[in-house]
Amino acid sequence: MPPAGAPPISAKADSERGSASPDTQAAFGEILAQLKTSEFRARFSLSRDLQAYARRKGLLALQEHAERFISERLAPAQPFKDGKQTPMKGHPVFLAQHACACCCRSCLEKWHHIPKGRPLSEPEKAFIIALLLAWISQKTQGSLQQEPNLEEAPVTPRRRKGAATRKPAQLSLF
Ligand SMILES: [Zn+2]
């Protein structure tokens, strides 16, 4: 006869909890504080350009970018070029990944106890993405909106080095 009131073997409450409860906010604050105790992790910040980019895009777009980066570069059991898959500059999410030790599977294992060698679960991905956004929010002094902020000055593109074939003298408003 099976014991009637047997407790469940593992508590699933964590993965089933909503992502924005005060509890999880506090937990992220704690994790971020802990990451700052690492000199290497604490070194990462957002340049003015990347802060402006983040504000211009808004939280929802950044979340989409984070979802894509994590799904493509981190979530597979054997990510391509694991350990070198996250650039050191170029996107707020990349910087957040380094600062939050979500840059590769070794760092995820060491800091967040998420084992290597198997795909990330959906709750793990959601945790990582929420942590990255919490870091970006912190580094932009909480000035991010959900929606794009088109009044934010666009970041000037830097890739047209010497390519002055066209001269858009009047296009500076965009
Ligand atoms: Zn790493």
Boltz pocket constraint, residues with backbone or C-beta under 6 A from the ligand:
constraints:
  - pocket:
      binder: B
      contacts: [[A, 83], [A, 101], [A, 102], [A, 103], [A, 104], [A, 105], [A, 106], [A, 107], [A, 108]]
      max_distance: 6.0
